[in-house]
Each structure stands twice: as C-alpha cells, then as structure tokens.
Amino acid sequence: MRESRLDRSPALRSLETATWQSGGLSGELSGRIQKPARWEMGILVAQRRIPSRVSGLGSITALDALYVALVSGFIGVPGLVSVRDHTVFRPVPTRRGMRVTEGGVELEVPGEQTEGIEEAVFYNPRQELNRDLTIATLRAYREREDRATSYLDAMTASGVRGVRAAADGWDVTCCDVDEEAVDLARENLERNDCEAATVEHWNVNALMHDSTFDVIDLDPFGTPMPFADAAFANCRDLLCVTATDTAPLCGAHFNSGVRSYSAVPRNTDYHAEMGVRILISALARSGARFDVGVEPILTHATSHYVRTYLELTHKPTAADAAIDELGQLYHCEDCLYREADPGLIADPLETCPHCGGNRMLTAGPVWLGAVQDSEFIAAVRDEIPYTFDTAPAARELCDTLAAELDEPTHYDQHKLCRNWGLPANAMDDFLADLREAGYAASRAHYGGTTFKTDASVGEIRAATEGNLD
C-alpha cells in the first residue's frame, strides 16, 4: 500500500494539557498522553472522557479515548475528533474565512460555506459524501488499473478534491481560471504537505487539450458538457463527472435540458434516473467523437446532483458499442407505463399499450445500458474507512447501488399505489411479492420507496395488489 502523505503530518510529541477552539468556543483538555504515544495519521490519543454534547456545534458520544489533531501552524488545536476520527468540532475562524477538516486534511475555505451559487471560490459541505466516494473510488480504481497515477482536479475552487487526492498519493494537478481559487488551492496543498502537486491558473479546456491525465474530475457548478470534449481528448482511463443542473437534466427545465445535453429530457416519476441517463448519453456521444467508448462503473443521483465514473476505452469499436447502448424511453403519464426502445431513431407510441391513453411522452436519446459495475462498487465500499464522516451513508449507498437491477427506469411504490387508489405496503413485503410472482426486484437508491423490477406496471399491480389492503 502506498504511503499517504497524511502519515507524515507534523504533531507535538508530548502534551500535558491541550487547548482547543472551534466556532468561537475554547477550552482545555487535561489528561496525560499514553506512553508510548499511539500514532494514527498524525493524530495523538489522549485519555479523557468528554460530555455527549457541547453547545450546538456537533454531536458526539462519550469517549474513553479522544483524538486531538495537532497540526503545525495552528493556534491551539484546530478541532476535536472522535475515536474513529469523525470530526466533532470542525469550523475554525481564520483571517481569510473558515478552517475545516475533511477526510483527514485541513483546509481553509471562504467564510461562508455555501452551495456554490454565484461564488467564484466556494466550499460545499453538502458534497462531502460525493468527495468521500471519490477518494474511495480512486483507491479502488488504482488497484484495478495500477498504471493510473495522475489526477486532474479540473475546477479546483478551494482545492478540496485535489488536496484529498494528493494526500492519498496521487500526482495531482489543480486548475482554476480564478486567481483567488488558485492562491487558496496552493495554500491548502502546502498546509497538508502536498507541495509536489501542481496548480495551474488557466482555462481548464486549454489545459486538457494540452496535457494528458490518467484521471480527470469534472465538478463544475451546473452542466459539465462545456468541458466534456476537452476531457475526452486527453483522459486515459477514468473520467469522473458531476452535474448539478438537475432541473434541466430531469426535464423540469425542458429547453435548457435540450440545449445543454442535445437530448429530450422528460419530467417523469423517475426524474432523477432520467437525469442520470440523459447525462451519460451526452457524455457517450461526446466521447464517441474522439473514438472513445465509455463504461459507467459507479453512478448515483444524490442530494440535487448526479455523479458518474466512466471507464474509458480508446477504440472506435468501443465508441460504437457505447452508442449502441443509447435509445428512447416512452412513458405514459396516466398509468406510468414505460418502455425502452434501443436505437437513435425514435418511433413514438401514440397510445399507451397498457391503458390506451394518449398522454405519451418520448425521451431520448438516453443511456439504456448498465450504470453500475457491482464488483467494482464492492471494492469501492471496502475502501471507505470509518474515519470518513460520511462512512455509514457512503457504505449504505454502495450496498444499494451494487444490488440495483440493470433496468433503465425505477418505480416509486407510493406513486404507483396512489395512482391505483390503494394503500402502500412495507417495501420488503412489496418486493417479496414481486419475487414470489417470478420477477426480479431490488431497491433503488433514488428514494426509500423506489425499486427496480423487470415486471411491467400491469404485472407489478397483479403481483402485489392482493396485499395492498
């Protein structure tokens, strides 16, 4: 296993009393350090029991062993973390903004932790699950493709992705067109002993056309499509893509979706998955222009964004195979019937084959193929340490993704039952009814009542309505 630069983080070697501060609170932690000191990623262990909650800044359980992060250059201790390295008190006011701890690295970020709206440099704390999964995916992919060493953080902003990848042993390049972002990324890399990483103050499309990277990470605010062509031109192995413009992707903002993705998105009861398949379709067509085929190996729609990881094959035949995964979806707004039609030429249905209604929608071209590689996702799950703040949620998500059926749409039991005028059933019982009737069925990650099955809408009702009372 490669050495992590976090293992070389500076720390004090002896301590009788440690001061701590966070979010305006300050205090003292008294207690003798274990001798010999026990080190894990530069974190020193002190013996002291602490209360279950302090102020409103964070929830913790009473611990017998408290980890105290001691980082060179900080006044006092920048934060407290639990016995599994979960951050207890994270934000620390600084001259520039806030100092946060994520995934074992310390970062200075703008004072307002935002969703990124209208901000040249921003840090979005709600994307931590996304970033934790990114690091786990990079680790799993490095085991799968050991030649992969270089990583481009294409829209670096505060530099959080690049810093975490560099601390994990990747040869990192961070790029941003904004000068303030470039300066902040450099400072954050230096703060975490990652000076070997490169920071470019440049238009990222020009950089991607000029240089080759094993892994490229596109995480823009909005659509990633303006950067897709340049990424496919010089990405060797793995393209990681986030799209946050979910309203256009899912069909809620129809015209914007058509413009951005050269496809017809429809706002259906499976709108999040519509966004997933519209995005991958657009990326597959972009890659095909460069004779690059795409294979999605992990994809999820979470908290108002879509994230996909595409393994690339640089062959015209692979590009052709990816295009063959595209097709149309026909959807009935009345009974929620849907049908997948492979191919780029649509042949819309005028009436619904199930209910005879004429409110039919056509969406496409969408990606009809698999969006997960279950074996790879299992490897990603194994790379999620409990030290990540989002570890429980990330592992649960991986479990659901790995078990999802390769069906192009999902259903929502509550919406189906509402449409039928019947009460809903417990999800496990509902899925068991489908399986007992001979159909494949699995939960879907899009919501607590969503599921996938190879049964049609009529077959679903026939198999389950006997227990919907």
C-alpha positions in Angstrom: 0.0 0.0 0.0 1.3 3.4 -0.9 2.3 5.8 1.9 -0.2 8.5 2.5 1.2 12.0 3.0 -1.1 12.3 6.0 1.1 9.8 7.7 3.8 12.5 7.7 1.7 15.2 9.3 3.6 17.2 11.9 2.4 16.8 15.5 3.6 17.5 19.0 5.3 14.6 20.7 4.3 15.3 24.3 1.4 17.1 25.9 0.0 17.6 29.4 -2.8 20.0 28.5 -4.1 20.7 25.0 -6.2 23.8 24.3 -9.0 23.5 21.7 -11.1 26.0 19.9 -13.9 25.9 17.4 -16.7 28.1 16.2 -15.9 30.7 18.9 -15.7 28.2 21.7 -12.5 27.5 23.5 -11.4 25.4 26.5 -8.8 23.0 27.8 -8.4 19.3 27.6 -6.5 17.9 30.5 -5.0 14.4 30.7 -1.8 12.6 30.2 -0.9 11.2 26.9 -0.5 7.4 26.6 3.2 6.5 26.7 4.4 5.3 24.3 2.2 7.6 22.2 0.0 5.9 19.7 0.0 7.5 16.3 -2.5 7.2 13.5 -2.2 9.6 10.6 -0.6 12.3 12.7 -3.3 12.2 15.4 -2.3 11.8 19.1 -4.5 9.9 21.5 -5.4 11.3 24.9 -7.2 9.6 27.8 -10.2 11.7 28.8 -13.9 11.3 29.0 -16.0 14.1 27.4 -19.7 15.0 27.5 -22.1 13.8 25.0 -22.9 17.2 23.6 -21.3 20.6 23.8 -23.2 23.7 22.6 -24.8 23.2 19.2 -21.8 22.7 17.1 -21.6 19.0 16.9 -22.9 15.8 18.4 -20.6 13.2 19.9 -20.8 10.2 22.1 -18.9 9.9 25.4 -15.4 8.6 24.7 -12.7 6.9 26.7 -10.1 7.9 24.1 -10.3 11.3 22.5 -8.2 12.1 19.4 -6.8 15.5 19.3 -5.5 16.7 16.0 -2.3 18.7 16.4 -1.2 20.4 13.2 1.8 22.6 12.7 1.0 26.3 12.3 -2.3 26.2 14.1 -3.0 28.1 17.3 -4.1 25.5 19.8 -5.9 22.6 18.4 -8.0 23.1 15.2 -10.7 20.6 16.1 -11.7 17.6 18.1 -12.3 14.3 16.5 -13.8 11.2 17.9 -12.2 7.8 18.5 -12.9 6.9 14.8 -11.6 10.3 13.6 -15.1 11.7 13.0 -14.8 15.5 13.3 -16.6 16.8 16.4 -15.9 20.5 16.1 -14.8 21.4 12.6 -15.0 25.1 11.6 -12.3 27.4 13.0 -12.5 31.1 12.2 -9.4 32.4 10.3 -8.3 35.6 8.8 -9.5 34.5 5.4 -12.6 32.6 6.2 -13.1 29.2 7.9 -10.8 26.3 8.5 -12.4 22.9 8.1 -11.3 19.3 8.5 -12.4 16.7 5.9 -11.1 13.3 5.2 -8.1 13.8 7.3 -6.9 17.0 5.7 -7.2 20.6 6.9 -8.5 23.2 4.5 -9.0 27.0 4.6 -12.2 27.9 2.8 -14.2 31.1 2.2 -16.0 32.4 5.3 -19.5 31.4 4.0 -19.7 27.7 3.5 -22.1 27.7 0.5 -23.8 25.6 -2.1 -21.6 27.4 -4.7 -24.2 29.7 -6.1 -22.7 32.8 -7.7 -19.4 32.2 -5.9 -16.0 32.2 -7.7 -14.4 30.2 -4.9 -16.6 28.1 -2.7 -16.7 25.0 -0.5 -19.9 23.0 -0.4 -20.1 20.9 2.8 -23.2 19.0 1.4 -20.9 17.5 -1.2 -18.7 15.7 1.4 -20.4 12.3 0.6 -19.5 12.9 -3.1 -15.9 13.6 -2.2 -15.6 10.7 0.2 -16.9 8.4 -2.5 -14.4 10.0 -5.0 -11.4 9.1 -2.8 -12.7 5.6 -2.2 -13.3 5.2 -6.0 -9.8 6.4 -6.7 -8.3 3.9 -4.3 -10.3 1.0 -5.8 -9.5 2.1 -9.3 -5.8 2.3 -8.6 -6.0 -1.4 -7.6 -7.8 -2.1 -10.8 -5.5 -0.1 -13.1 -2.2 0.3 -11.4 -0.7 2.5 -14.1 -3.2 5.3 -13.1 -1.2 7.8 -11.2 -2.1 11.3 -12.4 -5.3 13.2 -11.4 -6.7 16.5 -12.6 -9.0 18.5 -10.3 -10.4 20.5 -13.2 -12.4 23.1 -11.3 -10.5 23.3 -8.1 -12.2 26.2 -6.2 -10.9 25.7 -2.6 -8.8 22.7 -3.7 -10.6 20.2 -1.5 -10.7 17.4 -4.1 -7.1 18.0 -5.2 -5.8 18.2 -1.7 -7.5 15.0 -0.6 -6.3 13.1 -3.8 -2.7 14.4 -3.3 -2.8 13.4 0.4 -3.8 10.0 -0.8 -0.7 9.6 -3.0 -1.9 10.8 -6.4 0.1 13.0 -8.8 -2.3 15.9 -8.7 -2.8 18.9 -10.9 -5.4 21.5 -9.7 -6.7 24.1 -12.2 -8.9 27.1 -12.0 -9.4 30.2 -14.0 -10.0 32.3 -10.9 -6.8 33.7 -9.3 -8.2 33.6 -5.8 -9.1 29.9 -6.2 -5.6 29.2 -7.4 -4.0 31.0 -4.4 -6.3 29.2 -2.0 -5.6 25.8 -3.5 -1.8 26.4 -3.3 -2.1 27.3 0.4 -4.2 24.3 1.2 -1.8 22.0 -0.6 1.1 23.4 1.3 -0.8 23.2 4.6 -1.1 19.4 4.1 2.5 18.8 2.9 1.4 18.3 -0.7 3.7 20.8 -2.3 4.6 18.4 -5.1 1.1 18.9 -6.6 0.8 21.4 -9.4 -1.6 24.3 -9.5 -2.5 25.9 -12.9 -4.1 29.3 -13.4 -5.5 28.6 -16.7 -8.7 27.8 -18.7 -9.2 24.1 -18.0 -10.3 23.3 -21.5 -7.0 24.6 -22.8 -5.1 22.6 -20.1 -7.0 19.4 -21.0 -6.2 19.8 -24.7 -2.6 20.5 -23.9 -1.9 17.7 -21.3 -2.8 14.1 -20.7 -4.1 12.7 -17.4 -5.0 9.2 -16.2 -8.0 10.5 -14.2 -9.9 13.7 -14.8 -12.5 15.0 -12.4 -15.1 17.5 -13.7 -17.0 19.0 -10.9 -18.4 22.3 -12.2 -21.3 24.4 -11.0 -24.0 23.5 -13.4 -23.6 21.4 -16.6 -20.2 19.6 -17.3 -20.9 19.5 -21.0 -18.8 22.6 -22.0 -15.7 20.6 -20.7 -16.5 17.1 -21.9 -14.9 17.3 -25.4 -11.6 18.5 -24.0 -11.7 15.9 -21.2 -12.2 13.0 -23.7 -9.4 14.3 -25.9 -6.7 13.6 -23.3 -8.1 11.5 -20.4 -6.6 8.0 -20.5 -8.5 5.9 -18.0 -11.2 7.3 -15.8 -13.5 10.3 -16.2 -15.3 11.4 -13.0 -18.2 13.8 -13.7 -20.7 15.7 -11.5 -23.7 17.6 -12.9 -25.6 19.9 -10.6 -28.1 21.3 -13.1 -30.7 18.7 -12.2 -33.7 20.6 -13.3 -32.6 20.7 -17.0 -31.3 17.1 -16.8 -34.5 15.8 -15.4 -36.8 17.6 -17.8 -38.2 20.2 -15.3 -36.4 23.0 -17.4 -37.0 21.4 -20.8 -35.5 23.9 -23.1 -32.3 24.2 -21.1 -32.0 20.4 -21.0 -32.3 20.2 -24.7 -29.7 22.9 -25.2 -27.2 21.5 -22.7 -27.5 17.8 -23.5 -28.7 17.6 -27.1 -31.5 15.3 -25.9 -35.1 15.4 -25.0 -35.5 15.0 -21.1 -38.9 14.4 -19.6 -40.0 15.1 -16.1 -41.4 11.7 -15.1 -41.9 10.0 -11.8 -38.3 8.6 -12.2 -36.9 12.1 -12.9 -33.6 11.6 -11.1 -32.8 8.5 -13.2 -33.9 10.4 -16.3 -31.1 12.8 -15.4 -28.6 10.0 -14.9 -29.3 8.5 -18.3 -29.5 11.9 -20.2 -26.1 12.8 -18.7 -24.4 9.5 -19.6 -25.9 9.6 -23.1 -24.5 13.1 -23.7 -21.1 12.0 -22.4 -21.1 8.8 -24.5 -21.8 10.9 -27.6 -19.1 13.3 -26.7 -16.5 10.5 -26.2 -17.5 8.9 -29.5 -16.4 12.0 -31.4 -12.9 11.1 -30.1 -13.2 7.3 -30.8 -13.5 6.8 -27.0 -16.0 4.3 -25.5 -17.5 4.8 -22.1 -18.5 2.3 -19.4 -20.2 3.6 -16.3 -18.8 1.8 -13.3 -20.4 3.8 -10.5 -23.3 6.2 -10.8 -25.6 7.9 -8.2 -28.1 10.7 -8.0 -27.8 12.2 -4.6 -28.9 15.5 -3.0 -29.5 17.5 -6.1 -26.6 16.3 -8.2 -25.7 13.4 -10.5 -22.3 11.8 -10.3 -20.9 9.2 -12.6 -17.5 7.5 -13.1 -16.8 6.4 -16.6 -14.0 3.9 -17.5 -12.7 4.8 -20.9 -11.6 2.6 -23.8 -9.8 4.3 -26.7 -11.0 2.3 -29.7 -13.5 3.1 -32.4 -15.2 -0.2 -31.8 -15.7 0.7 -28.1 -17.2 4.1 -29.1 -19.6 2.2 -31.4 -20.5 -0.2 -28.6 -21.3 2.8 -26.3 -23.5 4.4 -28.9 -25.4 1.0 -29.2 -26.4 1.5 -25.6 -28.4 4.6 -26.4 -32.2 4.6 -27.1 -35.5 6.1 -26.3 -38.0 5.9 -23.4 -41.7 6.0 -24.0 -43.7 7.0 -20.9 -47.5 7.1 -20.2 -48.4 10.0 -17.9 -51.7 8.3 -17.0 -50.8 4.8 -15.8 -47.0 5.2 -15.5 -46.3 2.5 -18.1 -42.8 2.9 -19.7 -41.0 1.1 -22.5 -37.3 1.2 -23.6 -36.6 1.3 -27.3 -32.9 0.8 -28.3 -31.6 2.9 -31.2 -31.1 6.5 -32.1 -34.3 6.8 -34.3 -37.4 7.2 -32.2 -40.7 5.6 -33.1 -43.0 7.2 -30.6 -46.1 5.4 -29.3 -49.3 7.3 -30.0 -51.3 5.4 -27.4 -50.4 3.5 -24.3 -50.2 -0.3 -24.7 -51.4 -0.7 -21.1 -54.2 1.8 -20.5 -55.0 3.0 -24.1 -54.3 6.6 -23.0 -52.9 9.2 -25.4 -50.7 11.1 -23.0 -47.4 9.5 -24.1 -44.0 11.1 -23.7 -40.8 10.3 -25.6 -37.4 11.0 -24.0 -34.0 10.5 -25.6 -31.5 9.6 -26.6 -30.9 8.2 -23.1 -28.4 5.6 -21.9 -30.2 2.3 -21.7 -27.2 0.2 -20.5 -25.9 -0.6 -17.1 -24.8 2.3 -14.9 -23.1 0.3 -12.2 -20.3 -2.4 -12.0 -21.3 -4.3 -8.9 -17.9 -5.9 -8.4 -16.2 -2.6 -8.6 -18.7 -1.0 -6.2 -17.9 -3.7 -3.7 -14.3 -2.8 -4.0 -15.1 0.9 -3.5 -17.1 0.1 -0.4 -14.1 -1.7 1.1 -12.0 1.5 0.6 -14.4 3.6 2.7 -12.7 3.9 6.1 -14.7 4.7 9.2 -12.6 7.8 9.5 -14.7 9.4 6.8 -17.5 11.5 8.3 -20.0 10.1 5.8 -18.8 6.4 6.0 -22.1 4.9 7.2 -24.1 6.7 4.4 -21.5 6.0 1.8 -21.3 2.3 2.6 -25.1 2.0 2.6 -25.2 3.8 -0.7 -22.7 1.4 -2.2 -24.7 -1.6 -0.9 -27.8 -0.3 -2.6 -26.0 0.5 -5.9 -24.4 -2.9 -6.1 -27.7 -4.6 -5.7 -29.7 -2.5 -8.2 -31.1 -4.2 -11.2 -29.8 -3.1 -14.6 -33.2 -1.7 -15.6 -33.4 1.7 -17.4 -36.1 3.1 -15.1 -37.3 2.7 -11.5 -40.7 2.9 -9.9 -41.9 4.5 -6.7 -44.3 2.3 -4.7 -46.1 5.2 -3.2 -46.7 6.9 -6.5 -47.9 3.6 -8.0 -50.3 2.9 -5.1 -51.6 6.5 -5.2 -52.3 6.1 -8.9 -54.1 2.8 -8.2 -56.1 4.2 -5.3 -54.6 1.6 -2.9 -52.6 1.8 0.3 -48.8 1.2 0.2 -47.2 -1.9 1.7 -43.9 -2.3 3.6 -41.1 -2.2 1.0 -39.6 -5.6 1.9 -43.1 -7.2 1.7 -43.8 -5.4 -1.6 -40.6 -6.6 -3.2 -41.1 -10.1 -1.8 -44.5 -10.3 -3.5 -42.8 -9.4 -6.9 -40.2 -12.1 -6.4 -42.7 -14.7 -5.4 -44.5 -14.0 -8.6 -41.3 -14.8 -10.6 -40.0 -11.3 -11.2 -36.6 -9.8 -10.3 -36.8 -6.9 -7.9 -34.4 -4.7 -6.0 -34.5 -1.5 -4.0 -33.2 1.6 -5.9 -31.0 4.4 -4.4 -33.3 7.2 -5.6 -35.5 7.1 -2.5 -36.8 5.0 0.3 -39.8 3.7 -1.6 -38.1 3.3 -5.0 -37.4 0.0 -6.6 -36.4 -1.7 -9.9 -38.0 -4.7 -11.5 -38.3 -6.5 -14.8 -42.1 -6.6 -14.4 -44.3 -4.1 -16.3 -46.6 -1.7 -14.5 -49.6 -4.1 -15.0 -47.6 -7.1 -13.8 -46.5 -5.2 -10.7 -50.1 -4.5 -9.8 -51.2 -8.1 -10.4 -48.3 -9.4 -8.3 -48.8 -7.1 -5.3 -52.3 -5.7 -5.0 -53.6 -8.8 -3.1 -51.5 -7.5 -0.1 -52.3 -3.8 -0.6 -55.2 -3.5 1.8 
